[in-house]
């Protein structure tokens, strides 16, 4: 099967958790947007072709960070696609215009993400085209949150609790990719990687500096918090005073993939090796990354 083919099964779990034989470092790696298993009923309801749907993915990011277990850290990945249900949102960020009937009063219908069409159940793909042929029932949104969003976050919370219990604190690396020609280049210079720590509130400064320095020494153009300061996962779980540090990493897709064909480029392996080296650097630093 080629990368352009659209897998249509979610018979397996909505997440994949790769663990080391024994966790030896206070690190967790998570990829909320690299899922590429598309439920057949979703494909039927969509007005877009497979290529357009896949452009919302952080394609292959889970593979870029695949060496995490070899360095003693777990790697959690969603198997469901972002266009179907976005695990990097609150549970109930929903656009009322997408639904056939009224939404419950407790649903968040006014967030900036909802306004942009990119709520928990997205209205559009990343390139801006509407996803659906018609309106959805709230029961369908509820099912997706409970069967896909919730298990992912249950697993992530459990990993954080286990890691903090074993090591006293943890560093969560929230792994993402960013499209070429969009926000990553709007500031007038090519940016390879953006680190988001919610402007210093979600992660120990030393951890952010260590990642920034390691990547810069490998030749990457790195920027902090602009234009991506961190999404729901970074801001919700990053609570340094409670010993939980979260750092979002956004990698330019042009470094490793053909965004038109949704295929890995020959230099994918080189980037993957550099990410493995970064993971090794963090593993070697251990709990020293939590120092002030």
Secondary structure as UniProt FT lines:
FT   TURN            3..4
FT   STRAND          15..18
FT   STRAND          27..31
FT   HELIX           40..45
FT   HELIX           50..54
FT   TURN            55..56
FT   TURN            59..60
FT   HELIX           61..64
FT   TURN            65..67
FT   HELIX           68..71
FT   STRAND          74..78
FT   TURN            82..84
FT   TURN            87..88
FT   TURN            91..92
FT   HELIX           96..98
FT   TURN            105..106
FT   HELIX           112..115
FT   TURN            116..117
FT   TURN            126..127
FT   HELIX           138..144
FT   HELIX           145..149
FT   HELIX           150..167
FT   STRAND          170..178
FT   TURN            180..182
FT   HELIX           183..185
FT   TURN            186..187
FT   STRAND          193..196
FT   TURN            198..201
FT   HELIX           205..217
FT   TURN            218..219
FT   STRAND          222..224
FT   HELIX           232..237
FT   HELIX           240..242
FT   STRAND          244..252
FT   HELIX           253..255
FT   STRAND          257..258
FT   TURN            259..262
FT   STRAND          263..264
FT   TURN            266..267
FT   HELIX           268..285
FT   HELIX           286..290
//
